[in-house]
Amino acid sequence: MKYIAIMGFGVVGSGVAEVLAMNEDKIAKHVGDKVKVKYILDLRDFPGSPFESLVTHDADEVFNDPEVKVMVETIGGARIAYEYTKRALSLGKSVVTSNKELVATHGPELMELARKNNCIYLYEAAVGGGIPIIRPLHRCLAANRVVRIAGIVNGTTNYILTNMRDNGVSYEEALKQAQANGYAEANPTADVEGIDAQRKLSILSSIALDGTYVAPAEINTVGISALSLDDIEFAGKIGCKVKLLAVFNNGDEGSSCYVAPHFVRSSSVLYPVEDVFNAIVVEGNALGEAMFYGQGAGKLPTASAVVGDILEAVMPVEAGAYAHNWSVPSNEGRVTLPYEKAASKIVVRAPLAAADDVKAAFASYETEVALDDGEFALFVRGIVNGDIETKVSGIQGAKWMHMYE
Ligand code: HSE
């Protein structure tokens, strides 16, 4: 018997218990032994839950039990979760998590702690919910230099944008529905302001850079709260949808990362990605493009990824074999280029009277007229580097947004 403990019995934690029970026989066959939840550590009681008898409030009981070799951290946040994760890893117990905030904030330290104590720290569920992306990026694509990642990595915002556009649901109502479905963070500000996507991009970029840690703080981030219905309707007029994208570029001049709303063109593979679904396009210099698509949030999809990690952690792998090795650069400087230097394709829109000014400002770029009716809009298809704000702010009434095609 392989015993595990679940710390935090919220949406994802309870999903983990449910998936382990639902697929008990399949899992036993895969592992060659039964996997049993011995404890559920939570401050709350869960009367009526089929797992009620496993609930304990006594952390010492769980940590001191030598039979528990793997602990699931689905507490969330970076306070108690951080303390408990450090405690477990220090005791040589592997930890499996869906907590992107913790991985993005303290990843290097926790991975180092795991390595020192011959155990592993796994976080497949931290990005993309149920979509396999961490292990494929870390292992299957290891032969590549990753030149680009572009992803819809937040289910809540994609759900909100889809429902506002297609069903005329208000922003507030769409957010409420996302919360009711268990997609949103405890504090949904993290979703709508792009912080959740920023954390996920920090994780993806750190893996893409082979363990050079990209701190969330160096990722310029804009969420969806300032978007208007007009932006969403305008997108439709130019054959686009508005999507919140997390972007990592790794060119000859250096790497750059940002999170921002984009006009996504209908020709793009990201265009049909709706509702809570996430999709992450990874471009490797040998592979070319691959897209990872699936349910990016929600109880059972996220639990699916957590349980996958549990099975890896309980199996007799060479200790630490899968552990990542993130290191903070010794010069304490930033790893990626400042946002002003990030390369992007953009859409510029302005009143019709300013059409010539827009054309003149981007005359040296490859462009395509997006709209010339009521207002003027230009797809700037050549990569704009560094001076977007300066160029656009000089044009009366002009606005710009990133574009993905
Ligand atoms: N709040 C997150 C989202 C949960 O909406 O994508 C999954 O990480």
Residues whose N, C-alpha, C, O or C-beta is under 5 A from the ligand:
A	BS01	HSE	A126 V153 N154 G155 T156 Y183 A184 E185 D191 G296 A297
